[in-house]
Amino acid sequence: MPRHRVAGVAVSGAALACAALLARDVWRTVHRPDLPSFANQDMSGTFGDPAAPPLRVVALGDSSLTAPGLEDLDDAWLRRVLRDYADRHRVELISLGVGGSRAQEVAAAQLEEAVALQPDIAVVAVGGNDAFRGVTRRRFTRALEAILSGLEAASAAVLLVGVGDLGGIPRLAPSLRPLLTQRSALFDRACTRAAAARPRVVKMEAREPVPPGTDLEAMFAADGFHASAAGHARFAAAAVPAFAAVYRLAREQRERLGPAAPRGATPALPDPQDGWREGPPGCRAITPPRG
């Protein structure tokens, strides 16, 4: 056999062996017997005065929307964010999230229902499981584009959460940390590019540096994998400016459509004078990323 073919076989064999070891470490991370497992929860709810202008928010995605390990669902990050709008809206949060979902599964199992609900604002939290479970970036991007296309047609604006640094998850085997830091950054950049191409999609910054002295383990629930109440609080703080931008875009879309637009054809949002304004006091609205 020619030397170059021998070298190619050796490289292929090494790559397969490496993939097998990583697959083993992923399996061990998911099935660690020394740590608890928590059930998914439904963070859906209604907040605010029933007589106030309605604001329907529909969320699609993974366990970042199912709050495993949280004792009080009001500690969940999206509920925290939406409470700032309950002083002027009857906020209806409908969560379709399913723990463990990858983008292709969200597109197949959650998107159709989300579109039928005709949300004022849609929230997409997906990508972590794709990065963790070896999905290619191209396949992820195709599924994400399908999700965003469907939601842009059915809602006034979309918040895309992005992918945080998965390498900091305490439950991970040490061998997985550098790889997942790198992969999660690649998938987060794919989210940034997808949002930049769409005028009514805002991507939040999910990878803000952790302040020095932060107790990282306190950010996670007892399973060492999902966010604790403190982790949800930190994530909510990061989401506030992005949600304010989405809220502003939804309001502007309503102004363009006019008050008579039927919900079934285009999202019918309240008139600005009936409660819509820039966002919660003190928040910094951002514009959709363009690069």
C-alpha positions as CSV (number, residue, x, y, z in Angstrom):
1,M,0.0,0.0,0.0
2,P,1.4,3.5,-0.9
3,R,2.7,5.5,2.0
4,H,0.2,8.3,1.5
5,R,-2.7,5.8,1.7
6,V,-1.2,4.3,4.9
7,A,-1.0,7.8,6.4
8,G,-4.6,8.5,5.4
9,V,-5.8,5.3,7.0
10,A,-3.8,6.1,10.1
11,V,-5.3,9.6,10.4
12,S,-8.8,8.3,9.8
13,G,-8.3,5.6,12.4
14,A,-7.1,8.2,14.9
15,A,-10.1,10.5,14.2
16,L,-12.5,7.6,14.7
17,A,-10.8,6.6,18.0
18,C,-11.0,10.2,19.2
19,A,-14.6,10.4,18.2
20,A,-15.3,7.2,20.1
21,L,-13.6,8.6,23.2
22,L,-15.6,11.8,23.1
23,A,-18.8,9.9,22.6
24,R,-17.9,7.9,25.7
25,D,-17.3,11.0,27.7
26,V,-20.6,12.5,26.5
27,W,-22.4,9.4,27.6
28,R,-20.8,9.4,31.0
29,T,-21.6,13.1,31.4
30,V,-25.3,12.5,30.7
31,H,-25.5,9.3,32.8
32,R,-23.4,10.2,35.9
33,P,-24.9,8.2,38.8
34,D,-23.4,10.5,41.4
35,L,-25.6,13.5,40.3
36,P,-29.4,13.9,40.3
37,S,-31.6,14.3,37.3
38,F,-34.5,16.7,37.1
39,A,-37.7,16.7,35.2
40,N,-38.7,19.3,32.7
41,Q,-41.2,21.9,33.7
42,D,-43.6,24.2,31.8
43,M,-42.8,27.9,32.5
44,S,-45.9,29.0,30.6
45,G,-48.1,31.5,32.5
46,T,-50.1,34.7,32.4
47,F,-49.0,37.9,34.1
48,G,-50.5,41.4,34.6
49,D,-54.0,43.0,34.5
50,P,-56.5,41.0,32.4
51,A,-57.8,44.4,31.1
52,A,-54.4,45.6,29.9
53,P,-53.3,45.3,26.3
54,P,-52.3,41.7,25.5
55,L,-48.7,40.6,24.8
56,R,-48.3,37.0,23.6
57,V,-44.8,35.6,23.8
58,V,-44.2,32.1,22.5
59,A,-40.9,30.3,23.3
60,L,-39.4,27.4,21.4
61,G,-36.3,25.4,22.2
62,D,-34.6,23.2,24.8
63,S,-34.2,22.9,28.5
64,S,-33.2,26.5,28.9
65,L,-37.0,26.9,28.7
66,T,-38.0,24.0,30.9
67,A,-36.2,25.0,34.1
68,P,-35.1,21.6,35.4
69,G,-34.2,21.8,39.1
70,L,-35.9,25.2,39.8
71,E,-38.2,25.1,42.9
72,D,-40.1,28.3,41.9
73,L,-40.9,28.8,38.2
74,D,-41.0,32.5,38.8
75,D,-37.2,32.3,39.1
76,A,-37.0,31.2,35.4
77,W,-35.1,33.7,33.3
78,L,-37.9,34.4,30.8
79,R,-40.5,34.9,33.5
80,R,-38.2,37.3,35.2
81,V,-37.8,39.3,32.0
82,L,-41.5,39.4,31.2
83,R,-42.6,40.5,34.7
84,D,-41.1,43.9,33.7
85,Y,-43.8,44.2,31.1
86,A,-46.7,43.1,33.3
87,D,-47.3,46.7,34.6
88,R,-48.8,47.6,31.2
89,H,-49.7,44.3,29.5
90,R,-51.6,41.2,30.1
91,V,-48.5,39.0,29.3
92,E,-49.3,35.5,28.0
93,L,-46.2,33.3,27.9
94,I,-46.6,30.0,26.1
95,S,-43.5,27.7,26.3
96,L,-43.2,24.9,23.8
97,G,-39.7,24.0,24.9
98,V,-38.6,20.4,25.3
99,G,-35.5,19.4,27.2
100,G,-32.8,17.9,25.0
101,S,-34.1,19.4,21.7
102,R,-31.8,20.1,18.8
103,A,-32.7,22.7,16.2
104,Q,-34.0,20.1,13.7
105,E,-36.3,18.7,16.4
106,V,-37.5,22.2,17.3
107,A,-38.3,22.8,13.6
108,A,-40.1,19.5,13.3
109,A,-42.0,19.3,16.6
110,Q,-42.5,22.9,17.8
111,L,-42.5,25.3,14.9
112,E,-45.9,24.5,13.4
113,E,-47.6,25.1,16.8
114,A,-45.7,28.3,17.4
115,V,-46.7,29.7,14.0
116,A,-50.4,28.7,14.6
117,L,-50.3,30.7,17.9
118,Q,-49.4,33.9,16.0
119,P,-47.2,35.3,18.7
120,D,-46.5,39.0,19.2
121,I,-42.9,38.1,20.1
122,A,-41.2,34.7,19.5
123,V,-38.3,33.5,21.6
124,V,-35.9,30.8,20.2
125,A,-33.5,29.1,22.6
126,V,-31.6,26.4,20.7
127,G,-28.1,25.3,19.8
128,G,-26.6,23.9,23.0
129,N,-27.7,20.4,22.4
130,D,-26.6,20.6,18.7
131,A,-23.1,21.6,19.9
132,F,-23.0,19.0,22.6
133,R,-24.3,16.1,20.6
134,G,-22.1,16.5,17.5
135,V,-24.5,18.0,15.0
136,T,-22.7,19.7,12.2
137,R,-22.8,23.5,12.1
138,R,-24.2,23.4,8.5
139,R,-27.1,21.1,9.6
140,F,-27.8,23.3,12.6
141,T,-27.8,26.5,10.5
142,R,-30.3,25.0,8.0
143,A,-32.7,24.1,10.8
144,L,-32.3,27.4,12.5
145,E,-33.0,29.3,9.2
146,A,-36.2,27.3,8.9
147,I,-37.3,28.2,12.4
148,L,-36.5,31.9,12.0
149,S,-38.3,32.1,8.6
150,G,-41.4,30.5,10.0
151,L,-41.5,32.8,13.0
152,E,-40.7,36.0,11.1
153,A,-43.8,35.3,9.0
154,A,-46.0,34.6,12.0
155,S,-44.8,37.1,14.6
156,A,-43.9,40.8,14.9
157,A,-40.3,40.1,16.1
158,V,-38.1,37.3,17.2
159,L,-35.5,37.0,20.1
160,L,-32.8,34.5,19.3
161,V,-31.0,33.5,22.5
162,G,-27.7,32.2,21.1
163,V,-25.3,29.6,22.7
164,G,-23.4,30.2,25.9
165,D,-20.0,28.8,26.8
166,L,-20.8,25.1,27.4
167,G,-17.2,24.4,28.5
168,G,-18.0,25.9,31.9
169,I,-20.7,23.3,32.8
170,P,-19.5,21.6,36.1
171,R,-20.9,18.2,35.1
172,L,-18.7,17.9,32.1
173,A,-15.7,15.5,31.9
174,P,-12.5,17.6,31.7
175,S,-11.8,16.2,28.2
176,L,-14.9,17.8,26.9
177,R,-14.4,21.3,28.2
178,P,-12.1,22.8,25.6
179,L,-14.0,21.1,22.7
180,L,-17.4,22.4,23.9
181,T,-16.1,25.9,24.5
182,Q,-14.9,25.9,20.9
183,R,-18.0,24.3,19.5
184,S,-20.5,26.5,21.4
185,A,-18.6,29.6,20.2
186,L,-19.0,28.4,16.6
187,F,-22.7,27.7,17.0
188,D,-23.2,31.1,18.7
189,R,-21.5,32.8,15.7
190,A,-23.9,30.9,13.4
191,C,-26.8,32.4,15.4
192,T,-25.3,35.9,15.1
193,R,-25.0,35.5,11.3
194,A,-28.6,34.2,11.0
195,A,-30.0,37.1,13.0
196,A,-27.9,39.7,11.1
197,A,-29.6,38.7,7.9
198,R,-33.1,39.3,9.3
199,P,-34.4,42.7,10.2
200,R,-36.9,41.6,12.8
201,V,-34.6,39.1,14.6
202,V,-32.5,40.2,17.6
203,K,-29.8,38.0,19.0
204,M,-29.0,38.4,22.7
205,E,-25.4,38.2,24.0
206,A,-25.3,34.7,25.6
207,R,-21.5,34.7,26.2
208,E,-20.8,37.7,28.4
209,P,-17.6,37.3,30.5
210,V,-18.3,36.1,34.0
211,P,-17.3,38.7,36.6
212,P,-14.2,37.9,38.7
213,G,-15.1,36.2,42.0
214,T,-18.3,34.7,40.7
215,D,-19.2,31.4,42.3
216,L,-19.6,29.4,39.1
217,E,-21.0,26.3,40.8
218,A,-23.7,28.4,42.4
219,M,-24.9,29.2,38.9
220,F,-25.9,25.6,38.4
221,A,-28.5,23.3,39.9
222,A,-27.6,20.3,41.9
223,D,-27.3,18.2,38.7
224,G,-24.3,20.3,37.7
225,F,-25.8,20.8,34.2
226,H,-28.8,23.1,34.2
227,A,-29.0,26.6,35.6
228,S,-29.9,27.3,39.2
229,A,-32.1,30.3,40.4
230,A,-28.9,32.4,40.5
231,G,-28.0,31.3,37.0
232,H,-31.4,32.1,35.7
233,A,-31.2,35.6,37.4
234,R,-27.8,36.2,35.6
235,F,-29.2,35.1,32.3
236,A,-32.3,37.2,32.7
237,A,-30.1,40.3,33.3
238,A,-28.3,39.5,30.0
239,A,-31.6,39.1,28.2
240,V,-33.2,42.4,29.3
241,P,-31.6,44.7,26.7
242,A,-32.2,42.3,23.8
243,F,-35.8,41.8,24.8
244,A,-36.3,45.5,25.0
245,A,-35.1,45.7,21.4
246,V,-37.4,43.0,20.3
247,Y,-40.3,44.7,22.1
248,R,-39.5,48.0,20.2
249,L,-39.4,46.2,16.9
250,A,-42.7,44.5,17.6
251,R,-44.2,47.9,18.4
252,E,-42.8,49.5,15.2
253,Q,-44.2,46.6,13.2
254,R,-47.6,47.2,14.7
255,E,-47.5,50.8,13.8
256,R,-46.8,49.9,10.2
257,L,-49.6,47.3,10.1
258,G,-52.2,49.4,11.8
259,P,-54.7,48.5,14.5
260,A,-57.1,46.7,12.1
261,A,-54.7,44.0,11.0
262,P,-56.2,40.6,12.0
263,R,-54.1,38.3,14.1
264,G,-54.5,35.4,11.7
265,A,-52.9,37.3,8.9
266,T,-50.4,39.5,10.6
267,P,-49.7,39.9,14.4
268,A,-52.2,42.3,15.9
269,L,-50.4,44.2,18.7
270,P,-51.8,47.0,20.9
271,D,-51.4,50.6,19.8
272,P,-48.4,52.3,21.4
273,Q,-50.7,54.7,23.3
274,D,-52.4,51.7,24.8
275,G,-49.3,50.6,26.8
276,W,-46.5,50.0,24.4
277,R,-43.2,51.8,25.1
278,E,-39.5,51.3,24.7
279,G,-39.0,48.8,27.5
280,P,-38.6,48.5,31.3
281,P,-37.2,51.6,33.1
282,G,-33.4,51.7,33.0
283,C,-32.9,49.1,30.3
284,R,-30.6,49.7,27.4
285,A,-32.2,48.7,24.1
286,I,-29.9,47.3,21.4
287,T,-30.4,47.0,17.6
288,P,-30.2,43.7,15.8
289,P,-26.6,42.7,15.1
290,R,-25.3,43.4,11.6
291,G,-22.1,41.5,11.4
